[in-house]
């Protein structure tokens, strides 16, 4: 499963809005602690959505990470090339006629 920040951001914003609306209903029913819990949940999910929106784009990547990403890209290229060569070799071997076997010398 792939983590999609935009999808989770939308879910968290809906959750935050729902909790803030529920806090209003709880406050109107004179349930103070219940309302406070909804406000805390709404605020926490809103902050989490904001953090997801901010995302890793603002965080600088260390040079070691960039070097590792370049190395992984290079290894992927090499692996793809090696797989192509292996496929070619297998096709060539499948097409080649079987060599004649010579019997024992007399």
Secondary structure, DSSP 4 states (H G I P E B T S, - for coil): ----HHHHHHHHHHHHHHHHHHHHHHHHTT-HHHHHHHHHHHHHHHHHHHHHHHTTTSSPPPHHHHHHHHHHHHHHHHHHHHHHHHHHHHHHHHHSPPPPPP----
